Amino acid sequence: MTNSTQTKLYPEIIEFIEECLTREHPESYLISILHKLQERHGYLTREHMYEVAQRLQVPASVVSGVSTFYHFFRLKPRGRYAISICLGTACFVKGADKILEAFRKKLGINMGETTKDGLFSLENTRCLGVCGLAPVVTINDKIYSRVTPQQVPDLLSRALAD
């Protein structure tokens, strides 16, 4: 086990892992642990995953496999403004692909990337459950409905102003 003075984890994460270790099948709490860690740090580092594996006494490949399999885990830092474009059927039919292209051109990044200044990340989502408002874009927790490609510069300006 890693010495606590050399740990890459946060005290509350270590405490949660130790609590999980007292339960039956502690390895079944892996996803919960990773969620808490990502919530605290913003993304999962290789060092975090290795230490979680050590503390849970599971192979590092298991932790890495779970972290890369589930789309809700991030392995790279996210921008200050996370832009998600719904690419579900209703949004796609109503032009989400054109909105994505407008964001890509304006920001100079592709899906899954972050601008060099660390301000914007471009992500996709499959459904936000507001299909009647399609196409939908979220910037952090704010939802924008019936978005057009022409609105992209204004949406970016609004995000910076908030």
N, C-alpha and C positions, 0 to 999 in steps of 0.2 A: 504494500500500500504506500501511496505517496506521502511523504512527510508534509504536514500541514504548512510548514514555512515555505515549501517549494510548490504549493498547489497553484494551479491556474484557475481553480474553481472559486466561486463565491461562498462565503460562510453559510448562507441560507440554502444553497444548493447541496453543499456537503451535509448539512443537517437533514435535508430531505432524503438524500441517498441513505444516510445512516438510519433514518426512520424506516425506509423501504427495506433495508437489510434485516430488520426485526420481523418482517412479515413473511408469510409463506410465499414462495416463488418471487423473490425480490427482482429477478430479471424481467418479470412481467411489467415492471414500472418504468422500463427504459424509455418509452415514448413520453411518459409524463415528465421524467427527469429532463429529457432533451427539450421538451416544450418550455419548462421552467428556465432552463439555461439560456435558450434562445430569447425568451422574453426578457431576461436580465441583461444579456450581453448584446443582443441584436442579431447574432448569427452564431453558428457553431464552428469553432476552430478545430484543427486536427488535434491540438493539445487537449482541448476540452473533451473531445471524443475518447482519446486515449485514457485520460484520467477517469472518466465515467466507467470505461471498460475495466480498468484496474480496480476501482472501488466496488463495482458490482460483481467482479470476478467472472466476467464473460469475455470471450475473445474480442479484440479490437475490431475484427472484421464484422462481427455482429452489429456493433454500434455504428460502424461506418456504413454497413449495408442498410440499416434502418434509416440513417440520416440521409442517404442518397436516394432511397426508394420513394420516400414520401415527399411530395412536392411542397409541403408547407415548411420544410426545414431549409434554411438558407446556410450556405457554406461560404458566402462572401458577404462583406458589409453591404448594407442596403443604403441607398441615398437618403438624404433628409426628407425628400418627397418621393414616396413610392407610388408610381403611376401604374394602375392595373386597368387593362382594357379587357372587357368581357368578350370572349370569342365563342361564347355559346351560340347555339343555332339562331335564336331570335336576333341577337346582336350582330352576328355575322351576316345574316340575310339583309340587315338594315345598314350595312356598310362598316362594320367594325374593322375590317381589314384595311380600309382606306384611312380610318382614324389612326390605326397602328402605324401605317406608312407615314402619315403626317408627323406623328410623334418621333418616329425614327429619324426622319429627315431633319426635323427641327433640333433634336437633341444630339444627333450624330452617334447614336448607339443603337444596338439591336436588343431584341427581347432578352431579358435575363442579365443585362449589363447596367452599369452605373456610370454616369458622366464622370469625367476626370476630376471635376471640382467636388465630387461627392454629393451634389445637390439632388440629382434625379436618378431614380432606378425605373426601368421599364419592365413590367411584369404582365403576365396574362392570367386570366381567371376563366373558368368555364361557365359559371352561372352565379349571379348575385341574387336571383329570385325576384327580380323586378323587370321581367321580360316585356311588360307593357310600356316600359320607359326606354326601350332599346333605341339605339345603342348606348351602352352605359360605360362610363369611365369612373374610377375612383382615384382620388389623390389623397393618400393617407386614409383617413376615415370619412372623407367627404365624397358624396355620390353626385355625379353629374349625369343628367339624363338627356336623351335625344341629341347626343353630341354629333357635330359635323366636323369634318377635317378643317374647315375654316376657323373653327373655335379653338383649335389647339394653341396658337400663340397666346390668346387671351387666358386660357386655362393655366398655362405656365406662369403668366404674369400674376394671376390671382393667387396661385400657390405661393409665390415669392412674397406677395404682399401680406399674406396671413401670418 
